[in-house]
């Protein structure tokens, strides 16, 4: 990540030889804790429409480690745990999980999509 400065998932997947799902989990965790920012959000249906990530802070030579208990990311360079915030950053990664309360609201969404 430090070499690329700006990168996509495919850039890292190719250079690090890591599973795509594990890499996505790692990037989203780093994004939630502020290590990464989204420079350009995903653009569906466009050439080169992948998310472009940017390293927000170079804490040091050691890579941050995700905690298995889901509490946050451990930074071995500063020897501290960065907890996940209660509200994830809104750089267009969060998808609303609010249930549709009424039938009329659901019908409204169907009409918009048509």
HUMORA-V534974 format. One record per helix or strand of 2 or more residues. SS is the DSSP state (h for helix, s for strand). FROM is the first residue (numbers start at 0). TO is the last residue. If there is no record, write none. Layout:
SS&FROM&TO, SS&FROM&TO
//
This chain:
s&5&6, h&8&15, h&19&32, s&35&39, s&51&54, s&64&65, s&71&74, s&79&82, h&102&112
//
